Amino acid sequence: MLPSLRNPRRTIGNRTFDFSQRVAVMAIVNRTPDSFYDAGANYVLEDAVAASLRAVRDGADWIDIGGVPFAPGDPLSVEEECDRVVPVVEALRAESDVVISVDTFHSEVARRSIAAGATVINDTTGLSDPDLARVVADSEASLILVHSRAQPRTQFARPQYDDVAIEVRDFLESRVERAMDAGVPDDRLFVDPGHDLNKNTLHSLELTRRLDVITDLGLPTLVALSNKDFVGEVLEKPKRQRLEGSLAAAVACVLNGARVVRVHEVAETVDAVRMAEAILGLREPAVLKHNMSDANER
């Protein structure tokens, strides 16, 4: 039984989604020299724009543009982060009506990104900037609330949880309340349990198994699993060999109620997600021919 959603039908920018009937695929485009997966492949502006448009052609519903990795490291100024992400937003918006989100925890970066055409802010720090929710509330943009425990770009060694699913749910519930108090309506909110963010592999696996604890909040749940370390540790595979494990984890989450999946390999994930939707009875097969006629096929 899939979870019921408070407001399954969402208009985000120029696109409308009924999350009771479909799953959105979000493509990752990081314009950083030190990104987790692509190691700076899209750091040049033209490369980041080209990667975004390629993801749209591959079937992405949504492009998530980041200028700062989540991993611990030196802070980046707001000006430099804006210089990385805003031109990508502007160029992509000029070419496509795709949903554009910006992965940032700074309210000023969020404000400038929304002005440039972003329609979602993806905050992996769960409102560490107290003004970010207000910036989103003052716009028509949506907000993704992600669970993490460390201060931005700082170490958080050996995370401990008594019950990771319950503790993550409670954190997200409190951030939903905080966002709504700032004026963001619940029909513009998404939640993300933050696989691997201040969590070890066992925590991430348990969140995948018990995703219903998160989806029971009644908001569309996003999962960001693609090529993460928990996949690599399960399979003992390096980052470039984690596609199959990432797809398996994504399908497991979709079957448990996830409604947005954030990924690096778009085309392969689109096929996996569409198959999962058909298994759930959310979509019809594209073609019906096998054993549908009075004669057997040869």
N, C-alpha and C positions, 0 to 999 in steps of 0.2 A: 504494500500500500504506500503510494507516494504521499508526501506531506501536502497538506493544503496550504495555499499561500494567501496572505491577506489581500494583496493586490497583484495578481499574476499578470495582468495586462499592463505593460509599461510602454510609454512613448519616450524614447531617448533620442533627442535630436530629431532627425527626419525619419527615424525607423521605429516601428512598433513591434513589440514582442509579446506573445502570450506564453509565459513561462510555465503554464500548466500543460502546454502542448509541445514545447520545444526547448532545446538546449542551445545556448549561444556559444560559439567558439571565439575566444579572444586570442589574438596573436600578440606575441611579445616582441617589441622592437626597442632595444636599449641603445641609446646614443651615449655610450660611455666607453672609455678606453680599458676598463677593467670589469666588464660585465661577467656574471657568473658563467654563462654558457658560451657566448660567441666571442668573448675575449677581445672586444673592440671592433668586430667586423663591420658594425654599422655606425662607427664613431663619426665618419665623414657625413656631412648633411645629406649629400646626394645619395649616399648608400642607405641612409636611414629612410629617406623618402621612397627610394626604389624598393627596399625590403617591405615597407608598409603596403605599397601598391601591389607587390607580388603576393602578399598575404591576402589582400582583398580578392585578387584573381583566383587564389587557391580556395576561396570559400569562407574566409574569416568574416564574421559579423561585426567584429570589434577589434580595434588596434589599441594596444596599451603601450604608451611611449614613456620610457624612463630615462632620467638623466643622472641618477645616483643609485649605486647598488645598495641592497639592504645590508650586505656584509660589513663588518667593522672596518673602519678606515678614517682617513682625515675628512673633516667636514668640508662641504662644498658651499660656496657663497650662493645666496639666492640669485644674484646677477648671473653667475656662471651657469647655474642650473637652468635658469630661464633661457640663456643663450643656447643651451643644448636642446631643450624640448620645444620651445615656442615656435621656432622656424619649421620644425617638422610638423607640428599641428597645423600651422598656416598652409604649408604646401599640400599636405594631405587633404585638408578641408577643401582646398580649391579644386581637387581632382575627384573627390568621392563624398558620398553621404554616409559612409561607414561610421559606426559609433567610434568615437575617439576618447580614450581615457588617458590621463596622465598620472603616472606613479610618482607621487610626491607626498611629503609630510609637512611642507611649508605652505602657509596660507597665502603668501604673496605669489608663489609659483602657481598655486591653484587659481588665484584671481586672474593672473595674466594668461594662463593657459585657457581658461574659460572664455576670456575676451577674444582669444585667437581662434576659437572654434571647438575646443574640447567640450564634451557633454557629460563626462564622468571624471571624478577624482578618485584615485585608488590610493588610500592611505594605509601603508603597511605598518604603521606605528599606532594605529587605533586612537587617533586624535591627540598625539603628543603636543601639537600646536593648538592651544585652546581657541584660536581664532579661525581654524580651518572650517569647522562646521558652519560658522556664521557666514563665511565667504560663499560656501555652497548654497546655503539657505537663501542668500540674496540673489541667486541666479536661478536658472532652470535646470542646472546640472544635477546628476545623481552622485551618490557617495558610496564607496565601498569601504566598509569597516573591517580591518584585518586584525586578528589576534597576534600580538607579539608582546614580549615582556621587557626587553632591554630598551634603554634610551637609544635614540637613533645613532646608528653606526658605532655602537659600543659592544664590547664583549659581554657574553652572558654564559659563563661556563657551567657545565653539568646541571642543566635545568631539571627541577624536581616537581612532580605533580602527584597528589594523592589520587586524583581521578581526572585525567587530562581532558576528557570529553566534557565533563560537568564544569570544570574550571574554565575551559575555553568558552563554553556556552554562557556562563555567568559574566565573564568579561565582555563578550559581545553584546549581551543583553544590556549591560550597564552603558556601553558606548552607544547603543541604539537610543537609549533614553537621553543620553547627553546630546546626541545629534538632534533629536526631536525637540528637546528643550531649547536648542539654538535656532529652531525654526525649519529644520529639514523634515518634510513629511515622510511617512513610512513608505509611500509609493515611489520614493526616490532613494531608498536605502537597499544595499546589498550587504551580506556578511561573508566573511572568509575565515576559516579556522586557522589559516597560516601554517600549512604543513611545513615542517623543518625550521620554521622561524622560532628560534629559542626552544626547540624541541629536538629530541633524538629520534632515531629511526623507529624505536618501539612506540614512542608517542605518536609519530605520524601514521604508523600502521593502525594503531588503535583508533585514531581519528577517522581513518578511512573506513574501518569496520563499523564504527558507531556514529557515522555521519548523521544519522537520524536525530541524534541529540541536538545537533546544530540546526538541521533543517526544521525541527519542531518550533523554532523561533517564528516561523511563518514568513520569513523574508527569503527572496531568492539567494541561494548559497553558491558562491564562487569557490572553485578549488584551483590552486596553483601547484601542480604536481610535476610539471614537465622536467624530466632529466634531473630531478633533485637527488640529493645524497641518499635519502632513504631508499629510493629505487636502486641506486648504485650499490648500496651496502647489502640489500637483499640479494641482488644478482651478482655482486662482485664485478661490476662493470664500470669502466670510465664513462665520463659524461657523453661522449659521442656514440656510445653503444647502449643507451638506455631507452631507446624509442619504444621497443616492445613492452618493457616494464611500465613505461609511462602510460602507454595506451591501456594496458590492463588496469592500472590504478584509476585512470580517468573513467573507464567504463564502470568499474566497481562503484565509483562515486556517483555517476549518473544513475545507476540502478538504485542507489541509496538516496537519491533526491537532489543531487547537485544540478544547478540550472545554468551555470556558466563554467567553462573550463578554459584555463589560461595556459597557452602552449607555445612551444617553439616550432614544432613541425605541424603546419596547419593542414595540408591536404590529407595526410594520414589520419589526423585526429578527426577531421570532418567526417570521413568514412566510418570511423569507429563510433562516433557519436550518433550518426544517422542510423547505424545498425542497432545501437542500444535503444534509440527512440522507437524503432520498429518492434523490438522485443517487448518494450513496455506498452505497445499498442498506441503510441502517440502519433505515429505516421504510417501511411500506407506504403507498400513497396512501390518503387518507381515503375516497375513492370511486373505483370502477372501473366506468365506463359506456362511455367512448368506444371505438367499434369492438369492443365486447365481445359484441354480439348478432349474430344471423344476418342481421339487416337493417340497412342503413345508416341513420344518423340523418338526419332531415330538418331 
